[in-house]
């Protein structure tokens, strides 16, 4: 089976589709609890998108996750925007789509830089069961 979740809009500082590694590091440097709060807030954004799209879906098989970034511009590097995997995978477990986010269940992660879309920035997330 293959599933798709979209996280739409600019969530972080009204300029980015998601917080990046640099944002997480900066927040933690300002105050140790700020980085954790930022992550917790984005886990909830991910959880809400998952609940909306994958209602009643439970996956017991190992999965491959592909993140396709449609950023509003090309200012951020792919390694920085790749921070989404941790909050998204935590959210998958939180809403009980997968039993655990360890290597037994999440066996592949891919990051793809999609087309720039200033009017509709988003992250498309493809979840595929691996046979």
Beta strands, then each sheet from edge to edge (+ up, - down):
strand 1: 2-8
strand 2: 63-70
strand 3: 106-113
strand 4: 122-129
sheet 1: 1+ 4- 2+ 3+
end
